[in-house]
Amino acid sequence: MTIEYRQTRDFTEEDFRRLFLSVGWESVRYPKRLVTAMRNSTHVISAWDGDRMIGLVSALDVGAATASMSVTASASTTTTRRW
């Protein structure tokens, strides 16, 4: 498995559906909201195995002393990690 890290906001609802299903998160029921949230985040880095998104970190920065970070990850198609 070769993992490529990308700083992009070019996601599809299917990318989120697969990723969030792999970690068992209920927010998978709202893929449009997830796409909107990531496109509006200050910083987004995603991990890809080929054309499959396998990890995601996002941050919101207010430009001062406060920031918020969110991490979602799935190590592979056979192993799941929750961070």
Buried (B, 14 or more C-beta within 10 A) or exposed (E): EEEEEEEEEEBEBEBBBBBBEBBEBEEBEBBEEBBEBBEEBEEBBBBBBEEBBBBBBBBBEEEEEEEEEBEBBBBEEEEEEEE
